[in-house]
């Protein structure tokens, strides 16, 4: 009888034997001849040698930034607000457990009794094939709970899923049809319809509403200051009209005669809603442009866009010739793209900024009051124009005692307002999708418990993954007699104005991205919001009438536990994309780039080093051709490298699927009390050598099943996440086609996909130590296979693997692991790894390393000499970088100048072309 081999026990025995031999050899008791270990295994193993090579452009750089430490977006980590944010909501945890338990119980009953006599008796019916779920419609209804139903007032069916079928609702829907449907769903500019919800909006004409805004009283003074200055800081309280009116004033003053007026917004929904609002007044002359959606035409003269769109435009058109004026709205939010635009558009590094090269360009920066002086000093003491007054007064009410559970407090406060306060819609600020849906569910369920006689209510969520047609519903008026409650993230803090809001409930918390240097990635964490954010939230209540803001924290917490301003994103997130963008904009020396708030030193160094070994930066610090192509993808540089390298391997289509799946937190779900069943369902998709290929298998199977949601539910897969994966995949492939990349699939040769993954994650390589445990080859950190990994529990585990990220829980678990060949590590990451050659001595290795380093240093020296000679030649010819755009550049006439007569022009302004500020002539002049 043949004895069954236990691979795990055999591996443990081999490890024990090797440990004993190592101890004996270290003590000098035995001497082991070279190659004996390989002979025992019956084959020659490939050994990878680890070394650390740094580029010459980073040598000797010690003090690289004014900011030395990582900035956390919290004032006092021991304060009540910080502790409550760390602890989270107890109600949310209990609701999550109850929901999972309810789903598990229902599913187990249906699986065991549906279609039987017992099932018929207790009311469990077998699912009918004709009534299969139609993709997004069913999924949205299940996620929305009862949030769109009238409570207590009778009537009203659920509106949540009433519009539009899902992407895979049709049995025979092809890939092209589904892609077209996904793109149509993403464009909800046409769905967005702004209607009057308040008495003020219904009873006043648009002209009367414009005249009522505080900015209307200072219109002529504002235009006068704009004509006399290239850069202007505009300060106005929430509701003053600066977002919707400034662009119209510039248009009426003639700035759109020889160019267009651009206005940036921090978020895509804000750009679309503002464009829709201004379009109601001006018509087709207004358009908007967001990521993957451009709703502009040749007739467009007012263009609203996200700051990222303008930054992308500056890559191909540094002087932004088509713009006569640019308005950077809500600049106090200080996003990554905003800070980069500050440095390239108006701050004078080398090369000169856009404003210096084009004195005819007007830059208007709108800010909150507390940031005004800081912005003015950064741009060189430019003027600050203040808009006095607020549209309507807002009463601020604080909690008497600290609220430990902000979710429970928000639900109680919303119900109290609904039952006791006069008419008016309610806006609740929460942290994320799960909090929002739990709040909607809690309000609906508790009002149902109140019984008959409760006034009708319509509860609507707003978060990023919500389908476009449902996001647009927040702008629709509530039915007669009903009150509308909107539960949103901080997306509703700025620019996004919902008519009819009279009550605001501020939880005091928000989610922020913070870079974890040990994990090497950004993590989304709940933190207390800032005082500026609180003021923005309260201002939402005073747009169309006197309002009231309920703050679920004490006045002491507001004054002593909250930061005055939110920590800029550039100081708390990964800077890989920022470095790549600045390099592509021609900023060679990032170490001297003058940020408004300098980023942490470690983050900046790590980002440059990271881009170098990915191949985006050369040994001299210059941007490589691959780096220029990486900029085109709105992805992390690591994922962009994986896509570009896959073209040479002939697997762009497969890698695009993997990258899209990695953009989601997870596509699997593991309900409580059904862990074994869900684990068994996941194992059906396992690729034994790669978790990345497991994700690829899931997408392929989903596509073969016509993108059906019921298939996802059966296999414990998030249907909504898969639809988002499909949408992201189509967007990535569109960019690949624009770059003229060959989009092909590798078929059954999945080793090409594994090699492409290794090309992007070789820095996260690990070597097997024992069964299930690996050691990071670069830093020696122990890392373990997660029990959910496809490689966990294999009979024979690979010696070398790469992982996507580390998850810090009870252990350092590797997330998304792929087995790789050791030769790939040496080929794709030569700065870290090489193959041990037989007969090569240690001295020979050191000599080879010294020669390699000397060659890199010589390359850097030649680059510096060539650069110095080029600069000297430019100085002699008078064509240095200080001259900016050059004489042949198209100039846009400035309204109000000598060659242009405009309404409202002032005779006291300067007669210089462009009307620059005299005191700023040296700084911004050519």
C-alpha positions in Angstrom: 0.0 0.0 0.0 1.4 3.4 -1.1 1.8 5.8 1.8 0.2 9.2 1.2 2.7 12.1 1.2 1.9 15.1 3.5 3.6 18.0 1.7 3.1 20.4 4.6 4.7 18.0 7.1 7.5 17.2 4.7 8.2 20.9 4.2 8.3 21.5 8.0 10.7 18.6 8.3 13.0 20.0 5.7 13.0 23.4 7.3 13.9 21.8 10.7 16.8 19.9 9.1 18.1 23.0 7.4 18.0 25.0 10.6 20.0 22.3 12.4 22.5 22.2 9.6 22.8 26.0 9.7 23.4 26.0 13.5 26.1 23.2 13.2 27.8 25.0 10.4 27.8 28.3 12.3 29.3 26.7 15.3 32.1 25.2 13.2 31.2 21.6 14.1 30.6 20.6 10.5 31.7 21.9 7.1 29.2 21.7 4.3 30.5 21.7 0.7 29.0 24.1 -1.7 26.0 22.9 -3.7 25.1 20.2 -1.2 21.7 21.7 -0.5 20.8 21.8 -4.2 21.8 18.1 -4.6 19.5 17.2 -1.7 16.6 18.7 -3.5 17.5 16.9 -6.7 17.8 20.1 -8.7 19.7 23.2 -9.0 17.9 26.2 -7.5 18.3 29.7 -8.7 19.5 32.1 -6.0 18.7 35.8 -6.1 21.2 38.2 -4.7 19.8 41.4 -3.2 21.5 44.7 -3.4 20.5 48.4 -3.1 21.4 50.9 -5.9 20.4 54.5 -5.8 20.3 56.9 -8.7 23.0 59.6 -8.8 20.5 62.5 -8.9 19.5 61.5 -5.3 23.0 61.2 -3.9 23.9 63.6 -1.1 20.4 64.9 -0.8 19.7 65.2 2.9 17.6 68.3 3.4 15.1 68.3 0.6 12.1 70.0 2.0 11.1 72.4 4.6 8.6 69.9 6.0 10.4 67.1 7.8 7.6 65.1 9.5 4.5 63.5 8.1 1.5 65.7 8.8 -1.5 64.0 10.3 -4.9 65.7 9.7 -5.8 65.8 13.4 -5.0 68.4 16.0 -4.9 66.3 19.1 -4.9 62.4 18.8 -6.1 62.1 22.4 -9.1 64.4 22.1 -12.6 63.2 22.2 -13.3 63.9 18.5 -10.1 61.9 17.5 -11.0 59.0 19.7 -14.6 58.9 18.5 -13.4 58.9 14.9 -11.0 56.0 15.6 -13.6 54.0 17.5 -16.4 54.4 14.8 -20.1 54.1 15.3 -21.5 51.4 17.5 -24.8 51.6 15.7 -23.2 51.1 12.4 -21.5 47.9 13.6 -24.7 46.5 15.0 -26.6 47.3 11.9 -23.9 45.6 9.8 -24.1 42.5 11.9 -27.9 42.4 11.8 -27.9 42.9 8.0 -25.4 40.1 7.4 -27.3 37.8 9.8 -30.6 38.6 8.1 -29.1 37.9 4.6 -27.5 34.7 5.7 -30.7 33.4 7.3 -32.8 34.3 4.3 -30.3 32.8 1.9 -30.0 29.5 3.9 -33.8 29.1 4.1 -34.2 29.8 0.4 -31.4 27.4 -0.6 -32.8 24.6 1.5 -36.6 25.0 1.2 -37.3 26.9 -2.0 -39.5 24.8 -4.3 -40.4 22.3 -1.6 -43.7 21.7 0.1 -42.3 23.2 3.3 -41.1 26.2 1.4 -44.6 26.7 -0.1 -46.2 26.4 3.3 -43.9 29.1 4.9 -44.0 31.3 1.8 -40.6 30.7 0.3 -40.9 30.5 -3.5 -38.4 29.2 -6.0 -36.9 32.0 -8.2 -38.5 32.4 -11.6 -36.2 32.6 -14.6 -38.4 35.2 -16.2 -37.9 37.5 -13.2 -34.1 37.5 -13.2 -32.6 40.7 -11.8 -31.8 43.3 -14.4 -28.3 44.3 -13.3 -28.1 47.7 -11.7 -31.8 48.2 -11.1 -32.1 45.3 -8.6 -28.7 46.0 -7.0 -29.5 49.7 -6.3 -32.8 48.8 -4.8 -31.2 46.3 -2.4 -28.5 48.8 -1.5 -30.9 51.6 -0.9 -33.1 49.7 1.6 -36.2 51.8 2.0 -34.6 55.2 1.6 -36.8 56.4 -1.3 -40.2 55.4 0.1 -42.7 57.7 1.8 -42.9 56.9 5.5 -46.2 57.2 7.3 -47.8 59.3 4.5 -48.7 56.3 2.3 -48.2 56.1 -1.4 -45.0 56.4 -3.4 -43.1 53.4 -4.6 -39.4 53.2 -4.4 -37.8 55.5 -6.9 -34.3 54.2 -6.4 -34.2 51.7 -9.2 -36.9 52.9 -11.3 -34.8 54.3 -14.2 -32.5 52.5 -16.6 -31.6 48.9 -16.7 -28.2 47.5 -15.8 -25.2 47.1 -18.0 -25.8 43.4 -18.3 -29.5 43.3 -18.3 -29.8 41.8 -21.7 -29.1 38.1 -22.3 -27.5 38.8 -25.7 -25.9 42.1 -25.0 -22.5 42.4 -26.5 -19.3 43.9 -25.2 -19.7 47.0 -27.4 -23.3 47.6 -26.4 -22.5 47.2 -22.7 -19.6 49.7 -23.0 -21.8 52.2 -24.7 -24.4 51.8 -22.0 -21.7 52.2 -19.3 -20.5 55.5 -20.9 -24.0 56.8 -21.2 -24.6 56.0 -17.5 -21.4 57.9 -16.6 -22.7 61.0 -18.4 -25.4 62.4 -16.3 -25.2 66.0 -17.4 -28.4 65.5 -19.4 -30.0 63.7 -16.4 -29.2 66.6 -14.1 -32.1 69.0 -14.0 -32.2 71.9 -11.5 -35.6 72.9 -10.4 -36.8 75.5 -7.9 -37.5 73.9 -4.6 -37.9 77.0 -2.3 -40.4 79.8 -2.3 -37.5 82.2 -3.0 -36.5 80.4 -6.2 -40.1 79.9 -7.3 -41.2 83.5 -6.8 -38.2 85.3 -8.1 -36.9 85.5 -11.7 -33.3 84.6 -12.5 -32.5 88.3 -12.9 -34.0 89.1 -9.5 -32.1 86.2 -7.9 -28.8 87.4 -9.3 -29.5 91.0 -8.1 -30.2 89.6 -4.6 -26.7 88.0 -4.3 -24.1 90.0 -2.2 -21.6 90.0 -5.1 -24.0 92.0 -7.3 -23.5 95.1 -5.2 -19.7 95.1 -5.8 -19.8 94.1 -9.5 -18.2 97.2 -11.0 -15.5 97.4 -8.3 -14.6 93.7 -8.8 -14.2 94.1 -12.6 -12.1 97.2 -12.0 -9.7 95.3 -9.8 -9.5 92.4 -12.2 -8.5 94.7 -15.1 -5.7 96.1 -13.0 -4.2 92.9 -11.7 -3.0 89.7 -13.3 -3.7 87.6 -10.1 -6.5 88.3 -7.7 -7.6 86.6 -4.5 -11.4 86.7 -4.1 -12.9 86.1 -0.6 -16.6 85.5 -0.2 -18.8 83.7 2.3 -20.8 80.7 1.2 -23.8 81.9 -0.7 -22.3 85.2 -1.9 -22.6 84.1 -5.6 -18.9 84.0 -6.5 -19.2 80.5 -8.0 -22.0 81.3 -10.5 -21.6 85.0 -11.1 -17.9 85.8 -11.7 -17.7 83.9 -14.9 -20.8 85.7 -16.2 -19.5 89.1 -15.2 -16.3 88.4 -17.2 -18.3 87.3 -20.2 -20.5 90.4 -20.0 -17.3 92.5 -19.7 -15.9 91.2 -23.0 -13.4 88.6 -21.8 -14.9 85.9 -24.1 -14.4 87.9 -27.3 -10.9 86.5 -28.0 -10.9 83.5 -25.7 -12.9 81.5 -23.2 -13.3 81.8 -19.4 -12.4 78.7 -17.5 -13.6 77.9 -14.0 -12.2 74.9 -12.0 -14.0 73.0 -9.3 -12.6 70.5 -6.9 -15.1 67.7 -7.8 -16.8 66.5 -10.9 -20.4 66.7 -9.5 -19.7 70.4 -8.6 -18.5 71.2 -12.1 -21.6 69.7 -13.7 -24.1 71.2 -11.3 -22.6 74.7 -11.5 -22.5 74.5 -15.3 -26.1 73.4 -15.3 -27.0 76.3 -13.1 -25.2 78.9 -15.1 -26.5 77.3 -18.3 -30.1 78.1 -17.2 -29.1 81.7 -17.5 -26.9 81.7 -20.6 -27.8 78.6 -22.6 -25.5 76.7 -24.9 -22.6 79.1 -24.3 -21.8 77.2 -21.1 -20.2 73.7 -21.0 -18.3 71.5 -18.7 -15.5 69.0 -18.9 -14.7 66.2 -16.4 -12.7 63.0 -16.5 -13.9 61.0 -19.6 -16.7 63.4 -20.3 -16.4 66.6 -22.3 -19.7 68.5 -22.9 -18.4 71.5 -24.8 -18.6 72.8 -28.3 -17.3 75.5 -30.5 -20.0 77.9 -29.1 -18.8 77.3 -25.5 -17.3 80.5 -24.0 -17.7 79.6 -20.3 -16.1 76.2 -19.4 -16.5 74.6 -16.0 -14.1 71.7 -15.2 -12.3 69.9 -12.5 -8.8 71.1 -11.6 -7.4 67.8 -12.9 -8.8 68.6 -16.4 -7.0 72.0 -16.5 -3.8 70.4 -15.3 -4.0 67.8 -18.0 -4.6 70.5 -20.6 -1.5 72.3 -19.4 0.6 69.2 -20.3 -0.1 69.7 -24.0 -0.6 73.5 -23.9 1.5 75.1 -21.2 0.5 78.7 -22.0 -3.3 77.8 -22.0 -3.7 80.1 -25.1 -7.4 79.5 -25.5 -8.2 81.0 -22.1 -8.5 84.7 -21.4 -9.3 84.2 -17.7 -9.1 81.3 -15.3 -11.1 81.1 -12.1 -9.9 78.6 -9.5 -13.0 78.2 -7.3 -12.9 76.7 -3.8 -9.1 76.8 -3.8 -9.1 76.5 0.0 -9.7 72.8 -0.3 -6.1 72.5 -1.5 -6.3 69.3 -3.6 -3.2 67.9 -5.2 -4.0 69.3 -8.6 -4.8 72.7 -7.1 -1.4 73.0 -5.4 0.4 72.0 -8.6 -1.6 74.5 -10.6 -0.6 77.2 -8.1 3.0 76.6 -8.7 2.9 76.3 -12.5 0.3 79.0 -13.3 1.2 81.9 -11.1 4.2 81.2 -8.8 7.5 82.0 -10.6 9.8 79.0 -10.5 11.9 78.0 -13.5 10.5 77.9 -16.2 8.4 81.0 -15.6 4.7 80.5 -14.8 1.9 80.9 -17.2 0.9 84.3 -15.9 4.5 85.6 -16.4 4.5 84.3 -20.0 1.1 85.7 -20.7 0.4 89.1 -19.1 -3.0 89.1 -20.8 -4.2 86.1 -18.8 -6.3 86.8 -15.7 -6.1 84.4 -12.7 -8.8 84.6 -10.0 -8.5 82.5 -6.9 -11.5 82.2 -4.6 -10.9 81.2 -1.0 -12.4 81.0 2.4 -11.8 84.0 4.6 -9.1 82.4 6.8 -6.9 81.5 3.9 -7.0 84.8 2.1 -3.7 86.3 3.5 -1.8 83.1 3.0 -2.8 82.9 -0.6 -2.0 86.6 -1.1 1.5 86.2 0.3 2.2 83.1 -1.7 1.4 84.9 -5.0 3.5 87.9 -4.0 1.2 90.2 -2.0 -1.5 90.3 -4.7 -4.7 92.2 -3.9 -7.5 90.5 -1.8 -11.0 91.5 -2.8 -13.7 90.7 -0.2 -17.4 90.2 -0.9 -19.4 91.4 2.2 -22.5 89.8 3.6 -24.3 86.4 3.5 -27.4 85.6 1.5 -29.4 84.5 4.5 -28.6 84.1 8.2 -27.8 80.7 9.6 -28.2 79.8 13.3 -25.5 77.5 14.7 -26.6 75.0 17.4 -24.0 72.9 19.2 -24.4 69.6 21.2 -24.5 70.1 25.0 -22.4 67.0 25.6 -19.9 65.0 23.3 -21.8 62.6 21.0 -19.9 59.3 21.1 -21.9 57.7 18.3 -22.3 60.3 15.5 -24.5 58.0 13.4 -27.1 57.5 16.2 -27.1 61.2 17.0 -27.6 62.2 13.4 -30.6 59.9 13.0 -32.2 61.2 16.2 -31.6 64.8 15.2 -33.1 64.3 11.7 -36.2 62.7 13.1 -36.6 65.5 15.6 -36.4 68.1 12.9 -38.8 66.3 10.7 -41.4 66.0 13.4 -41.1 69.4 15.1 -39.6 72.0 12.6 -41.3 73.9 9.8 -41.0 72.8 6.2 -37.6 72.7 4.6 -35.2 70.1 3.3 -32.5 68.5 5.5 -28.8 67.9 4.5 -26.8 65.4 6.6 -23.0 65.2 6.3 -21.6 61.7 6.8 -18.2 60.1 6.2 -18.7 57.4 3.5 -21.0 55.1 1.6 -21.6 52.7 4.5 -22.4 55.5 7.0 -24.8 57.1 4.4 -26.8 54.0 3.7 -27.0 53.1 7.4 -28.3 56.6 8.1 -30.9 56.4 5.4 -32.0 53.0 6.6 -32.1 54.1 10.3 -34.3 57.2 9.5 -36.7 55.2 7.4 -37.1 52.3 9.9 -37.5 54.5 12.9 -40.1 56.7 11.3 -42.1 53.6 10.3 -42.0 52.6 14.0 -43.7 56.0 14.8 -46.9 54.7 13.3 -49.6 56.6 11.4 -49.7 60.4 11.1 -46.0 61.0 10.4 -45.5 63.5 7.6 -44.1 61.9 4.4 -40.3 62.0 3.8 -38.0 61.2 1.0 -34.4 60.1 1.9 -31.7 60.3 -0.8 -28.1 59.3 -0.6 -25.1 60.9 -2.4 -21.8 59.1 -2.7 -19.4 58.3 -5.5 -20.4 54.7 -6.4 -24.1 55.6 -6.6 -25.4 55.4 -10.2 -25.5 58.7 -12.0 -29.2 58.9 -12.4 -29.7 58.5 -8.7 -27.1 61.1 -7.8 -29.0 63.6 -10.0 -32.2 62.9 -8.1 -31.1 65.1 -5.2 -31.8 68.2 -7.4 -35.4 67.2 -8.1 -38.0 68.8 -5.8 -39.7 66.6 -3.3 -43.4 65.7 -4.0 -46.0 68.0 -2.5 -46.3 67.7 1.2 -43.1 65.7 1.6 -39.7 66.7 3.1 -36.5 65.7 1.4 -33.5 64.5 3.4 -30.1 64.2 1.6 -27.3 62.3 3.2 -24.0 63.1 1.6 -20.3 63.0 2.0 -18.2 66.2 2.0 -18.9 66.4 -1.7 -21.8 68.7 -0.7 -19.6 71.1 1.2 -18.6 73.3 -1.8 -20.2 74.5 -5.0 -22.8 71.7 -5.0 -25.9 73.7 -4.1 -29.2 71.9 -3.6 -32.1 74.3 -3.6 -34.4 74.2 -0.6 -32.0 73.2 2.1 -32.9 74.9 5.4 -31.4 72.4 7.9 -27.9 71.0 8.1 -26.8 68.2 10.4 -23.0 68.2 10.7 -21.5 64.9 12.1 -18.1 66.6 12.5 -16.2 63.8 10.7 -15.0 63.1 7.2 -12.8 60.5 5.4 -9.3 61.6 4.2 -6.6 59.9 2.3 -3.4 59.6 4.4 -0.1 58.1 3.1 1.3 55.2 5.2 5.0 55.1 4.5 5.4 51.6 5.9 2.7 50.1 3.8 3.7 52.3 0.8 0.2 53.4 -0.1 -2.7 55.7 0.8 -5.3 54.6 3.3 -8.8 56.1 3.6 -9.5 56.9 7.3 -12.1 58.8 9.3 -10.8 62.0 10.9 -12.4 65.0 12.5 -13.1 67.7 10.0 -11.6 71.2 10.2 -13.2 74.5 11.3 -13.2 75.7 7.7 -15.0 72.5 6.7 -17.6 73.1 9.4 -18.2 76.6 8.3 -18.6 75.4 4.7 -21.2 72.8 5.8 -23.2 75.3 7.9 -23.3 77.7 4.9 -25.3 75.1 2.9 -28.3 76.1 5.0 -28.4 79.7 4.1 -28.6 79.6 0.3 -32.3 80.0 -0.3 -33.6 81.1 3.1 -32.8 81.5 6.8 -31.3 78.2 7.9 -30.2 76.3 10.9 -27.1 74.1 11.4 -27.0 71.4 14.1 -23.4 70.5 15.0 -23.2 67.1 16.7 -20.2 68.2 18.8 -19.7 70.8 21.5 -18.6 74.3 21.0 -15.4 73.5 23.0 -14.6 70.7 20.6 -15.0 73.1 17.7 -12.6 75.7 19.2 -10.0 73.4 20.8 -10.1 70.0 19.0 -10.5 70.9 15.3 -7.8 72.2 13.0 -8.4 75.6 11.6 -7.8 74.4 8.0 -7.8 70.9 6.6 -4.3 69.6 6.1 -3.5 70.0 2.3 -3.6 66.8 0.4 0.0 67.2 -0.8 1.2 66.9 2.8 -0.7 63.6 3.6 -0.9 61.5 0.4 1.4 59.6 -1.9 3.3 62.1 -4.2 4.1 59.7 -7.1 1.6 61.2 -9.5 2.6 64.8 -8.4 6.2 64.2 -9.2 5.3 62.6 -12.5 3.1 65.5 -13.4 5.6 68.2 -12.5 8.3 66.4 -14.4 6.0 66.3 -17.5 5.4 70.0 -17.1 9.1 70.7 -17.4 9.9 71.3 -13.7 13.3 69.6 -13.6 14.4 70.4 -10.1 11.5 69.3 -7.8 13.7 69.8 -4.7 13.6 73.5 -5.1 10.0 73.8 -6.3 8.2 76.3 -4.1 5.0 74.6 -2.9 2.5 76.6 -0.8 2.8 74.0 1.9 5.9 71.8 1.3 5.4 68.1 1.3 7.1 65.8 3.8 10.7 65.0 3.0 10.4 61.3 3.2 7.3 61.3 0.9 9.1 63.4 -1.8 12.3 61.3 -1.7 10.4 58.0 -1.8 8.3 59.1 -4.7 11.3 60.1 -6.8 13.0 56.9 -6.0 9.9 54.9 -6.7 9.5 56.5 -10.2 13.2 55.9 -10.9 13.1 52.1 -10.4 9.8 52.0 -12.3 11.5 53.5 -15.3 9.7 56.8 -15.3 12.8 58.7 -14.4 16.3 58.3 -15.9 19.5 58.1 -13.9 19.9 61.8 -14.3 16.4 62.6 -13.0 14.9 63.4 -16.4 11.6 62.0 -17.5 11.9 59.0 -19.7 9.7 58.2 -22.7 7.9 55.6 -20.6 7.3 58.2 -17.9 5.7 60.5 -20.5 3.3 57.8 -21.4 2.6 56.9 -17.8 1.3 60.5 -17.3 -1.6 59.8 -19.7 -3.2 57.2 -17.4 -5.2 58.5 -14.4 -3.7 55.7 -12.4 -1.1 55.0 -9.8 2.3 55.0 -11.6 2.8 51.3 -10.6 -0.4 50.3 -12.4 0.4 52.5 -15.4 3.8 50.8 -15.7 2.1 47.4 -15.6 -0.1 48.4 -18.5 2.7 49.8 -20.6 4.9 46.8 -20.1 2.1 44.4 -21.0 2.1 45.8 -24.6 5.5 44.1 -25.3 4.1 40.8 -23.8 0.9 40.9 -25.9 -1.5 41.0 -22.9 -2.8 44.5 -22.6 -6.5 43.3 -22.5 -5.8 40.9 -19.7 -3.7 43.4 -17.6 -6.4 46.1 -18.1 -8.9 43.7 -16.4 -6.5 43.0 -13.5 -5.8 46.8 -13.0 -9.6 47.5 -13.0 -10.2 44.9 -10.4 -7.4 46.3 -8.2 -9.2 49.7 -8.4 -11.9 48.2 -6.2 -11.4 47.5 -2.5 -12.7 44.0 -3.0 -15.0 42.2 -5.4 -15.8 39.3 -3.0 -18.0 39.4 0.1 -17.9 37.0 3.0 -21.1 37.1 5.0 -21.1 36.2 8.6 -22.3 32.6 9.4 -21.7 31.7 5.8 -17.9 31.9 5.7 -17.4 28.3 4.7 -19.8 28.6 1.8 -18.4 31.8 0.5 -14.8 30.4 0.8 -15.8 27.4 -1.3 -17.4 29.6 -3.9 -14.2 31.7 -4.1 -12.0 28.6 -4.5 -13.8 27.9 -7.8 -12.0 30.9 -9.4 -8.6 30.2 -7.9 -5.5 30.4 -10.1 -3.0 28.4 -8.1 -0.1 30.7 -9.0 -1.7 34.1 -8.7 -4.4 36.1 -6.8 -4.3 38.6 -9.7 -5.2 35.9 -12.1 -8.0 34.9 -9.8 -9.5 38.3 -10.2 -9.1 37.9 -14.0 -10.9 34.6 -13.9 -13.8 36.2 -12.0 -14.3 38.8 -14.7 -14.1 36.3 -17.5 -16.7 34.1 -15.9 -18.9 37.1 -15.3 -18.7 38.2 -18.9 -19.5 34.7 -20.1 -22.7 34.9 -18.0 -23.8 38.1 -19.6 -22.8 40.4 -16.7 -25.7 39.2 -14.6 -26.2 40.3 -11.0 -27.8 37.0 -9.9 -24.7 35.2 -11.0 -22.6 37.5 -8.7 -25.0 36.9 -5.8 -24.8 33.2 -6.2 -20.9 33.2 -6.1 -20.6 35.8 -3.3 -19.4 38.6 -5.6 -20.3 42.3 -5.3 -22.4 43.0 -8.4 -22.0 46.8 -8.0 -18.2 46.5 -7.7 -18.0 44.3 -10.8 -20.0 46.9 -12.8 -17.6 49.6 -11.6 -14.7 47.3 -12.7 -16.2 47.0 -16.1 -16.6 50.8 -16.4 -13.0 51.5 -15.4 -11.8 48.8 -17.8 -13.5 50.4 -20.7 -12.0 53.8 -19.8 -8.5 52.3 -19.5 -8.8 50.6 -22.9 -9.9 53.9 -24.5 -6.7 55.6 -23.3 -4.6 52.6 -24.6 -6.2 53.1 -28.0 -5.6 56.8 -27.9 -1.9 56.0 -27.2 -1.9 53.6 -30.2 -1.2 50.6 -28.1 -1.8 47.1 -29.4 -4.7 45.8 -27.3 -4.4 42.0 -27.5 -5.1 39.1 -25.1 -2.6 36.4 -24.3 -5.1 33.6 -24.3 -3.9 30.6 -22.3 -0.3 31.9 -21.9 -1.0 33.5 -18.5 2.7 33.5 -17.7 2.9 36.8 -19.7 0.4 38.4 -17.3 2.4 37.2 -14.3 5.5 38.8 -15.8 3.7 42.0 -16.4 2.6 42.0 -12.8 6.2 41.4 -11.7 7.4 44.4 -13.8 5.4 46.7 -11.6 5.7 45.0 -8.2 9.2 43.6 -8.1 10.0 46.0 -5.3 7.5 44.0 -3.2 9.2 40.7 -3.8 9.4 38.2 -1.0 11.2 34.9 -0.5 9.7 31.9 1.3 10.8 31.3 4.8 8.4 28.6 6.0 5.0 27.3 4.9 2.7 30.4 4.6 5.4 32.8 5.7 7.7 34.9 3.5 10.3 37.6 4.1 10.5 40.9 2.1 13.7 40.6 0.2 14.6 44.3 0.5 13.8 45.2 4.1 13.5 41.8 5.8 10.0 42.4 7.0 8.1 39.2 7.7 4.9 38.9 5.7 2.3 36.1 5.6 -0.1 34.7 3.1 -3.6 35.6 3.9 -5.9 32.6 4.4 -8.1 33.9 1.5 -5.2 33.8 -0.9 -5.1 31.3 -3.7 -1.5 30.4 -2.7 -2.5 29.6 0.9 -2.5 25.9 1.7 -0.9 24.8 -1.5 1.1 21.5 -1.5 4.1 23.2 -3.1 4.5 26.9 -2.5 6.7 29.1 -4.8 10.0 30.3 -3.6 9.5 33.9 -4.8 6.4 36.0 -5.0 5.3 39.6 -5.4 2.4 41.3 -3.6 0.2 44.3 -4.3 0.1 45.7 -0.7 0.5 44.8 3.0 -2.5 44.7 5.3 -1.6 45.3 9.0 -3.9 43.4 11.3 -2.8 40.7 13.8 0.1 39.9 11.3 1.5 41.5 8.2 -0.7 39.9 5.6 0.1 40.2 1.9 -2.8 41.3 -0.3 -3.0 40.0 -3.9 0.0 37.7 -4.3 1.5 36.3 -7.5 4.3 33.7 -7.9 7.2 34.9 -10.1 10.3 33.3 -11.5 13.6 34.5 -9.9 15.0 35.3 -13.4 12.2 37.9 -13.8 13.3 39.7 -10.7 16.8 40.1 -12.0 15.6 41.1 -15.5 12.9 43.6 -14.4 14.5 44.9 -11.2 18.3 44.9 -11.8 18.7 47.8 -9.3 17.6 45.4 -6.5 18.2 41.9 -7.7 20.7 39.8 -9.6 21.2 36.0 -10.1 24.0 34.4 -8.2 26.6 33.1 -10.6 28.5 29.9 -9.8 32.1 30.6 -9.1 31.7 34.3 -8.7 33.5 35.6 -5.6 32.5 38.4 -3.3 35.3 40.7 -4.5 34.1 40.3 -8.1 30.6 41.2 -7.1 31.8 44.4 -5.3 33.9 45.3 -8.3 31.0 44.9 -10.7 28.8 47.1 -8.4 31.4 49.8 -8.2 31.7 49.8 -12.0 28.0 50.2 -12.4 27.8 53.0 -9.9 30.8 54.8 -11.6 29.1 54.5 -14.9 25.9 56.1 -13.5 27.9 58.9 -11.9 29.7 59.6 -15.2 26.3 59.7 -16.9 25.1 62.3 -14.4 28.3 64.4 -14.8 27.9 64.5 -18.6 24.3 65.5 -18.2 25.2 68.4 -15.8 27.9 69.6 -18.2 25.5 69.5 -21.2 22.8 71.3 -19.2 25.2 74.0 -18.1 26.4 74.6 -21.6 22.9 74.8 -22.9 21.9 77.4 -20.3 25.0 79.4 -21.1 24.2 79.4 -24.8 20.6 80.5 -24.1 21.9 83.4 -21.9 24.3 84.5 -24.7 21.5 84.4 -27.3 19.0 86.1 -25.0 16.5 83.2 -25.3 16.8 81.9 -21.7 13.9 80.4 -19.8 13.2 83.7 -18.2 11.7 85.0 -21.4 8.8 82.6 -21.1 6.6 81.9 -24.1 8.5 83.6 -26.9 7.5 86.3 -29.3 5.7 84.1 -31.8 3.0 83.1 -29.3 -0.6 84.1 -30.0 -1.8 86.9 -27.8 -5.3 87.3 -26.5 -6.5 90.9 -26.2 -7.5 92.0 -22.8 -10.9 93.7 -22.5 -10.6 97.3 -21.4 -7.2 97.8 -22.9 -6.2 100.5 -25.4 -7.4 98.3 -28.4 -10.6 97.2 -26.8 -13.5 99.2 -25.4 -15.6 97.4 -22.8 -18.5 98.3 -20.6 -17.5 99.4 -17.1 -13.9 100.1 -18.0 -12.1 102.6 -15.7 -9.9 105.4 -16.8 -7.7 105.1 -13.7 -6.3 101.7 -14.6 -2.8 101.2 -16.1 -2.4 101.6 -19.9 0.1 98.7 -20.1 -1.0 95.8 -22.2 -2.9 93.4 -20.0 -3.3 95.9 -17.2 -0.8 94.3 -14.9 -0.3 95.6 -11.4 2.5 98.2 -11.4 4.0 96.8 -8.1 4.0 93.3 -9.6 5.7 94.3 -12.9 9.1 92.8 -11.9 7.6 89.5 -10.8 5.0 88.8 -13.4 6.1 90.9 -16.3 8.1 89.5 -19.3 
